[in-house]
Amino acid sequence: MLYRRHSLKIGVIISYLWVAVRVIVNLISIPFYIKLLGKGEYGLYQIVGSFFSYINAFEVSISAGVMRFYCKALARKNIVEQENVLAISRKIYRFFSLLIIGCGIFCAYLFRVFYRGSFSDSEINEGSKMLLLLFFNLIISVYNGVYIAAINGNEHFIFQKGLACITLSLQPIIAILLLKRYPYAITIIIVTIFLNLLAVLSRYVYSKRILKIKVKMHYKDIQMTKRILIFSASILLASIADEIFWRADQIILGKLYNTVMVAVYAVGVQIYSVYINVGSTISYIFYPRVSKYYAQKDGIKKINSLFIKTGRFSFFLCYMILSGFMIFGQEFLFYWVGDDFKMAYVYAVIIMIPLTVDLLQNLGLTILQVMNKYAFRARMYFVSAVVNVFLTTVLSIYFAGIGAAISTGITIVLSSGIVLNVYYAKNVGLNIKEFWMNIISVLFKSLPFSVGVYFINSVIKNEQHILWFFVRLLIYVVLYYIYIYYFCMNKYEKNYIARTIFLNKRI
């Protein structure tokens, strides 16, 4: 009981710790990767990752479907149903693994055809091998899907995120050591597969030994299978649309230009990818909580309150990153990856500003899944993804990477900023007006601090001293949170911070 009592709160802390670890790992590893691989090989690594991400969306969508129905069984405390859901899911995963094999062969062929004439023969051959290895890695992950659902459904976030932190930390250490002897992008993929195997084994042992999870088919349930697949289909459409939306830039730039252009753009991608992780990291933790609220009589009122609370907390963190990067970003990139990557600052800022709207409302996506209304978001994002591909292709021809970033920013504003907010208000029952009144209020209270720091920093910065840069950055973070605590947080938020530190009460 003590574990379950504090699991959600500790899970939130560990989720942000995972984001912090990821940021630190990227800060350290990316310069080494670029130096050891070179711009061309690093660009190839990013393009292959973009290509593969479309197929990885299949696994994510099925996991979301399993999670939804497993949480329902947990809420009803029906052990037989819990075991049956996991058994049905395992059969679905087995069928899915056969599809992955076919998709892997097709994608490797498509990669060779699509980049013929843009890449060298050696780049095409290496990229094809990397894709096939990544598909093998996905098959390994798929067979572990039922245990991931069981661990998350039982709210054992400490183990799940703790394991993620460990594998994330080990990956660059092992990869960099091997890259000194084998300086190829495929080396990183091999290390990733090895660590994934260890993670899969760890989840299996934890589920069996600690959670006592059983995967047993008690009875055939065709309707349950159909519901999982239908729900997963809406998640799948949205996942594919997301991947098209976020990965198309690099694929199109690689086709129109070369791997060097992609390498520079990819650095900007790494920046706003961290931003995305910060804004979305806790949403899945609240999935069981939202499911319980939705089953209650006054559930939508509680969900709406949770939506506003998480939005405000997300703002405090997201605004620190956004304003901090706008103030210190150019210096940071110079020290991090060198002067050759200075355009990455422009790419990142253009996308991060409109992206903030989406991140503050990330819990809304979890709410849509629980309410079985995710299909709208899937259709909306699919349309916006198609629009983004068209705009990116046109604008990239004339403005290269800046055109790709502008295209992405425009479509974010139209989809997440306007369409999705209207849907939340009219079809979900969320009080969007109250949400934005809260956000705008803390924004106006926060602006004087960041604007003041911007002008002060422009006077005292010295690009020749990296130590002085990090001192200024640290001072900014400390002063920001002091300012936010005293001038922006309400009484509940201040009390929550105190309770979280001492872990003595529930949220």
Stockholm file with secondary structure:
# STOCKHOLM 1.0

chainA/1-507         MLYRRHSLKIGVIISYLWVAVRVIVNLISIPFYIKLLGKGEYGLYQIVGSFFSYINAFEVSISAGVMRFYCKALARKNIVEQENVLAISRKIYRFFSLLIIGCGIFCAYLFRVFYRGSFSDSEINEGSKMLLLLFFNLIISVYNGVYIAAINGNEHFIFQKGLACITLSLQPIIAILLLKRYPYAITIIIVTIFLNLLAVLSRYVYSKRILKIKVKMHYKDIQMTKRILIFSASILLASIADEIFWRADQIILGKLYNTVMVAVYAVGVQIYSVYINVGSTISYIFYPRVSKYYAQKDGIKKINSLFIKTGRFSFFLCYMILSGFMIFGQEFLFYWVGDDFKMAYVYAVIIMIPLTVDLLQNLGLTILQVMNKYAFRARMYFVSAVVNVFLTTVLSIYFAGIGAAISTGITIVLSSGIVLNVYYAKNVGLNIKEFWMNIISVLFKSLPFSVGVYFINSVIKNEQHILWFFVRLLIYVVLYYIYIYYFCMNKYEKNYIARTIFLNKRI
#=GR chainA/1-507 SS CHHHHHHHHHHHHHHHHHHHHHHHHHHHHHHHHHHHHHHHHHHHHHHHHHHHHHHHHHHHHHHHHHHHHHHHHHHTTCHHHHHHHHHHHHHHHHHHHHHHHHHHHHHHHHHHHHTBTTBCHHHHHHHHHHHHHHHHHHHHHHTTHHHHHHHHHTTCHHHHHHHHHHHHHHHHHHHHHHHTTSCSHHHHHHHHHHHHHHHHHHHHHHHHHTSCCCCCCCSCCHHHHHHHHHHHHHHHHHHHHHHHHHHHHHHHHHHHSCHHHHHHHHHHHHHHHHHHHHHHTTTGGGHHHHHHHHTSTTHHHHHHHHHHHHHHHHHHHHHHHHHHHHHHHHHHHHHHTCGGGTHHHHHHHHHHHHHHHHHHTTHHHHHHHHTTCHHHHHHHHHHHHHHHHHHHHHHHHHHHHHHHHHHHHHHHIIIIIIIHHHHIIIIICCCHHHHHHHHHHHHHHHHHHHHHHHHHHHHHCCTTCHHHHHHHHHHHHHHHHHHHHHHTCCHHHHHHHHHHHHTCSCC
#=GC SS_cons         CHHHHHHHHHHHHHHHHHHHHHHHHHHHHHHHHHHHHHHHHHHHHHHHHHHHHHHHHHHHHHHHHHHHHHHHHHHTTCHHHHHHHHHHHHHHHHHHHHHHHHHHHHHHHHHHHHTBTTBCHHHHHHHHHHHHHHHHHHHHHHTTHHHHHHHHHTTCHHHHHHHHHHHHHHHHHHHHHHHTTSCSHHHHHHHHHHHHHHHHHHHHHHHHHTSCCCCCCCSCCHHHHHHHHHHHHHHHHHHHHHHHHHHHHHHHHHHHSCHHHHHHHHHHHHHHHHHHHHHHTTTGGGHHHHHHHHTSTTHHHHHHHHHHHHHHHHHHHHHHHHHHHHHHHHHHHHHHTCGGGTHHHHHHHHHHHHHHHHHHTTHHHHHHHHTTCHHHHHHHHHHHHHHHHHHHHHHHHHHHHHHHHHHHHHHHIIIIIIIHHHHIIIIICCCHHHHHHHHHHHHHHHHHHHHHHHHHHHHHCCTTCHHHHHHHHHHHHHHHHHHHHHHTCCHHHHHHHHHHHHTCSCC
//
